[in-house]
């Protein structure tokens, strides 16, 4: 079998597999600010902060008492 005929189906399968792993999430702060994240943020860690990356690639770290809700994007 030709490598070119296998390449496209394998690329599509890899894309679909990786796309299924992410869970777009909306993080809403107490002041009303909303962040759309690529994936579910790390839950509150030992220093009391949530850490996540928004859709623009910016890493965000906020205190847990500033977070109002964390929900999956509809």
Buried (B, 14 or more C-beta within 10 A) or exposed (E): EEEEEEEEEEEEEEEEEEEEEEEEBBBBBEEEEEBEBBEBBEEBEEEEBBBBBBEEEEEBEBEEEEBEEBEEEE
